[in-house]
């Protein structure tokens, strides 16, 4: 059995992603997620629906969040400190 190794890969959009390579197969590790999450199209934290969590550092500005709230009824919520996901 061969020992796996980690390789840094640059995606087309310029992000750096760690890949774990074992033999012929490469497994992509999940990038770090933001502390913001968006409840889309009228969904709220206490109901079931579509929830989107962007990559860390790729969150929209306050203006974009406000426009999403007005036009699409999307609610952006920041995680509370010390609360597990």
trRosetta pair geometry for C-beta under 8 A, 3 or more apart (Angstrom, degrees):
i j d omega theta_ij theta_ji phi_ij phi_ji
2 22 7.0 156 85 -164 96 64
2 23 5.7 137 48 -74 124 74
4 20 5.6 22 168 177 131 92
4 21 6.2 165 -158 82 79 45
4 22 3.9 -37 -96 -85 105 88
5 20 7.7 171 87 -153 27 55
5 21 5.6 -18 63 59 75 97
6 18 5.6 -16 -168 -169 111 105
6 19 7.0 147 -158 77 57 45
6 20 5.6 -31 -99 -99 70 64
6 21 7.5 158 -103 14 18 79
7 18 7.5 138 72 -161 40 55
7 19 4.7 -26 65 66 92 100
7 20 7.8 168 20 -89 76 17
7 21 5.4 35 -4 -15 120 121
7 26 7.6 -54 45 -133 126 118
8 16 5.7 -12 -171 -169 103 107
8 17 7.6 141 -159 73 54 37
8 18 6.3 -36 -101 -101 58 59
8 19 7.6 170 -95 19 9 82
9 16 7.2 145 75 -158 41 56
9 17 5.0 -31 69 68 95 88
9 18 7.5 142 19 -116 84 10
9 19 4.9 50 -14 -17 125 120
9 28 8.0 -74 48 -114 143 93
10 14 6.9 -20 -173 -145 99 30
10 15 7.3 159 -154 81 56 37
10 16 5.7 -30 -98 -99 68 66
10 17 7.7 156 -96 20 19 77
11 14 7.0 -36 74 34 78 21
11 15 4.6 3 37 57 119 88
11 16 7.7 -149 6 -77 82 18
11 17 5.9 61 -38 -7 105 119
15 31 7.1 -26 169 -101 138 149
15 55 7.6 -42 -122 171 147 171
17 28 6.2 -4 156 -152 133 99
17 29 7.1 173 179 56 85 79
17 31 6.4 -75 -112 -73 92 100
18 29 4.9 -9 81 37 97 130
19 26 4.9 -2 179 -173 123 110
19 27 6.9 147 -163 69 69 42
19 28 5.8 -37 -108 -99 81 58
19 29 7.1 -161 -98 2 29 86
20 26 7.2 149 75 -159 44 58
20 27 4.8 -21 63 61 98 98
20 29 6.3 85 -15 -47 102 103
21 25 7.6 170 -150 92 55 44
21 26 5.0 -22 -101 -104 77 81
21 27 7.9 -176 -81 21 31 69
22 25 5.9 -14 68 67 80 89
22 27 7.2 11 13 -2 104 109
30 33 7.6 -15 150 -40 111 96
31 55 5.1 -8 112 -126 133 111
31 56 7.4 -144 146 21 97 87
32 55 7.0 80 78 -162 60 76
32 56 4.5 -21 108 3 102 131
33 53 5.1 25 -170 137 122 121
33 54 7.6 139 -156 90 71 32
33 55 6.6 -92 -117 -121 43 37
33 56 6.3 95 126 -42 12 84
34 37 7.6 167 88 -61 97 57
34 53 6.0 -167 52 179 87 80
34 54 4.9 24 1 74 137 76
34 55 6.3 77 -35 114 94 18
34 56 4.9 160 -82 -92 59 49
34 57 7.4 -149 -91 8 98 37
34 58 6.9 -117 -55 54 127 73
34 59 5.1 132 -146 -63 154 105
35 56 7.7 52 -13 -111 70 90
35 78 5.7 35 125 -160 98 80
35 79 4.5 -108 -169 31 85 107
36 53 7.2 160 93 -140 54 69
36 54 6.7 1 77 35 104 98
36 59 4.7 86 33 -121 145 131
36 76 5.9 -5 -170 -172 111 102
36 77 7.2 152 -153 79 61 37
36 78 5.4 -36 -95 -98 71 67
36 79 7.6 -122 -71 -8 25 79
37 51 5.7 8 173 -179 118 104
37 52 6.8 160 -162 81 67 43
37 53 4.5 -32 -106 -89 88 88
37 76 7.4 165 85 -150 34 57
37 77 5.8 -21 64 62 82 86
37 79 7.3 70 -3 -52 103 87
38 51 6.9 155 78 -159 49 55
38 52 4.5 -15 59 61 104 96
38 53 7.5 -180 17 -75 72 40
38 54 7.8 48 -5 -22 113 92
38 68 7.3 -37 -147 138 130 153
38 74 5.4 7 -176 175 107 114
38 75 7.1 155 -156 80 56 42
38 76 5.1 -25 -100 -97 79 72
38 77 7.9 161 -92 18 30 69
39 43 4.1 -134 176 96 93 93
39 44 5.7 93 147 -101 160 21
39 45 6.4 -108 -63 -56 146 56
39 49 6.6 72 -166 79 87 120
39 50 7.7 128 -161 84 48 58
39 51 5.8 -23 -100 -105 60 79
39 74 6.6 167 81 -160 53 61
39 75 4.5 -5 53 58 107 96
39 76 7.9 -159 20 -72 70 26
39 77 6.9 36 -12 -2 104 112
40 43 5.7 31 58 23 48 119
40 49 6.8 -151 63 139 73 111
40 50 4.3 -37 53 91 119 109
40 51 7.1 -168 4 -92 89 25
40 52 5.9 65 -43 -7 117 108
40 72 7.3 -36 -158 144 71 120
40 74 5.2 -12 -120 -116 48 102
41 49 7.2 -146 71 176 88 131
41 50 6.6 41 32 45 107 119
41 72 6.2 -63 -88 170 61 92
41 73 6.3 55 -153 75 29 98
41 74 6.7 5 -37 -79 38 81
42 49 7.3 -143 86 -137 71 166
42 73 4.6 22 -70 118 66 133
43 47 6.0 -143 -154 83 69 105
43 48 7.7 -74 -139 119 111 23
43 49 3.0 -147 -105 79 126 146
43 50 6.0 -168 -19 47 153 59
43 51 6.9 -123 118 -68 148 71
43 75 7.4 -129 84 31 65 104
44 47 5.2 65 56 20 81 104
44 49 7.8 71 20 24 43 133
44 75 6.3 42 -110 26 64 152
45 75 7.7 -94 -30 101 82 137
45 77 6.4 30 -65 -21 121 168
54 58 4.7 -132 159 92 121 98
54 59 5.5 164 64 -86 135 55
54 60 7.7 138 -20 -18 158 74
55 58 4.3 50 64 20 90 127
60 64 3.6 -101 172 87 124 135
60 65 5.5 155 94 -50 111 77
60 68 7.4 94 83 -16 160 135
60 76 7.7 -120 58 -93 106 152
61 64 5.1 97 53 9 72 100
61 65 7.1 -133 100 -2 39 90
62 65 5.6 -56 -148 39 33 114
62 66 6.2 37 153 -23 66 105
63 66 5.7 -52 -149 34 30 113
63 67 6.5 27 154 -15 64 105
64 67 5.8 -54 -146 39 32 109
64 68 6.3 35 153 -20 65 106
65 68 5.7 -54 -147 36 30 112
65 69 6.5 34 152 -22 63 105
65 74 8.0 -118 -153 99 60 104
65 76 4.5 -59 -144 10 119 150
66 69 5.6 -54 -152 33 32 113
66 70 6.4 26 154 -15 66 106
67 70 5.7 -54 -143 39 34 108
67 71 5.9 3 169 6 70 114
68 71 6.7 -66 -129 52 22 90
68 72 5.2 -40 -165 45 64 114
68 74 4.2 -45 152 55 106 123
68 76 7.2 80 76 -35 131 108
69 72 7.6 -40 -72 58 8 71
69 73 7.0 34 -162 -124 44 23
69 74 6.0 -100 -81 65 47 63
69 75 6.6 69 -110 -91 95 49
69 76 7.4 -87 -60 5 104 90
79 83 6.1 -152 -180 66 92 109
79 85 7.0 -47 -117 -90 143 85
80 83 4.4 62 72 -4 95 131
